[in-house]
Amino acid sequence: MGIATGVNVGLFETADAAGISFHMKGQADVFETFQQLTTGFREIVVTNVLINTAVPFLIGLALFGIALRRSVSAAAAVLVAGLALTLASLGLPLSLRISDQARELLVRMHLVTGVLFAIAVLPALVIDARARN
């Protein structure tokens, strides 16, 4: 989780320093309204990156741990669900009215979180599967 959060914050800070705007344009949709209510701004800030990386990762790890106690197939299902949710979550940054560079970066950040989740849990899945056989 720490690596994914660090990578995503690093990507965000680098893009921000390079002048890539994360300010949302035009009329607010539901997500943008939520964003404005929770942060007071109509732009994505580093706090959003921290929370939106760490929380889903922690939830995935908790679900994976619970599932792994039950069975290898249940844990594998959580891994597959996590990857499916990663792909489904790509629609969010693609739907935002932000700069193309910011949109592309947010898509990459979603992929970083999903791929690093898979890398984090896969060894435990393999080790547990071998131990049960």
C-alpha positions in Angstrom: 0.0 0.0 0.0 2.8 2.4 0.9 4.5 1.9 -2.4 1.3 2.5 -4.4 0.6 5.6 -2.4 4.1 6.9 -2.7 4.2 6.3 -6.5 0.8 8.0 -7.0 1.7 11.0 -4.8 5.0 11.3 -6.7 3.3 11.2 -10.0 0.8 13.8 -8.9 3.4 16.2 -7.4 5.6 15.9 -10.5 2.7 16.7 -12.7 1.6 19.6 -10.5 5.2 21.0 -10.5 5.2 20.7 -14.3 2.1 22.9 -14.4 -0.5 20.2 -15.3 -3.9 21.5 -14.1 -6.2 19.3 -12.1 -8.9 22.0 -12.0 -12.2 20.8 -13.2 -13.9 22.7 -16.0 -17.5 23.5 -16.7 -20.6 22.4 -14.8 -20.1 20.0 -12.0 -21.3 16.4 -12.2 -22.0 14.3 -9.2 -18.4 13.4 -8.5 -17.2 17.0 -8.9 -20.0 18.2 -6.6 -18.9 15.6 -4.0 -15.3 16.7 -4.6 -16.2 20.4 -4.0 -18.2 19.6 -0.8 -15.4 17.4 0.7 -12.4 19.6 -0.2 -13.9 23.0 -0.8 -12.2 23.1 -4.2 -13.1 22.1 -7.7 -9.8 20.5 -8.3 -8.0 17.3 -7.4 -5.4 17.8 -4.6 -2.7 15.6 -3.1 -5.0 14.7 -0.2 -7.4 13.1 -2.7 -4.6 11.1 -4.2 -3.5 9.8 -0.7 -7.1 8.8 0.3 -8.1 7.4 -3.0 -5.0 5.2 -3.2 -4.7 4.1 0.4 -8.4 3.4 1.2 -9.2 1.0 -1.7 -5.9 -0.7 -1.2 -6.6 -1.3 2.5 -10.1 -2.5 1.8 -8.7 -4.9 -0.8 -6.0 -6.2 1.5 -8.6 -6.8 4.3 -11.0 -8.6 2.0 -8.1 -10.7 0.6 -6.9 -11.6 4.1 -10.4 -12.7 5.2 -10.9 -14.6 1.9 -7.6 -16.4 2.2 -8.5 -17.7 5.6 -11.6 -19.3 4.0 -10.0 -20.7 0.8 -7.6 -20.2 -1.9 -10.4 -19.9 -4.5 -12.1 -17.2 -2.4 -8.8 -15.2 -2.2 -8.3 -15.6 -5.9 -11.8 -14.3 -6.5 -10.9 -11.2 -4.4 -7.8 -10.7 -6.6 -9.8 -11.0 -9.8 -12.5 -8.6 -8.3 -9.8 -6.1 -7.4 -8.4 -6.2 -11.0 -11.9 -5.8 -12.4 -12.6 -2.9 -10.1 -9.4 -1.3 -11.3 -10.6 -1.5 -14.9 -14.0 -0.3 -14.0 -12.6 2.7 -12.0 -10.9 3.9 -15.2 -14.2 5.4 -16.2 -14.0 8.0 -13.4 -10.9 9.9 -14.5 -12.0 9.5 -18.2 -15.3 11.2 -17.3 -13.9 14.2 -15.5 -13.7 17.6 -17.3 -10.0 18.2 -16.6 -7.0 18.6 -18.9 -6.0 15.7 -21.1 -2.7 15.4 -19.3 -4.4 15.2 -15.9 -6.9 12.7 -17.2 -4.1 10.5 -18.5 -2.1 10.7 -15.3 -5.2 9.8 -13.2 -5.8 6.7 -15.4 -2.2 5.7 -14.8 -2.6 6.2 -11.1 -5.6 3.9 -11.0 -3.6 1.3 -12.9 -0.6 1.7 -10.5 -2.9 1.0 -7.5 -4.6 -2.1 -9.1 -1.3 -3.6 -10.4 0.5 -3.1 -7.2 -2.4 -4.6 -5.3 -2.1 -7.7 -7.5 1.7 -7.8 -7.0 1.2 -7.5 -3.2 -1.3 -10.3 -2.8 -0.2 -12.8 -5.4 2.7 -14.2 -3.5 0.5 -14.9 -0.4 -2.0 -16.6 -2.7 0.7 -18.9 -4.3 2.3 -19.7 -0.9 -1.1 -20.6 0.6 -2.1 -22.7 -2.4 1.1 -24.7 -2.2 0.8 -25.1 1.6 -2.7 -26.5 1.3 -1.7 -29.1 -1.4 
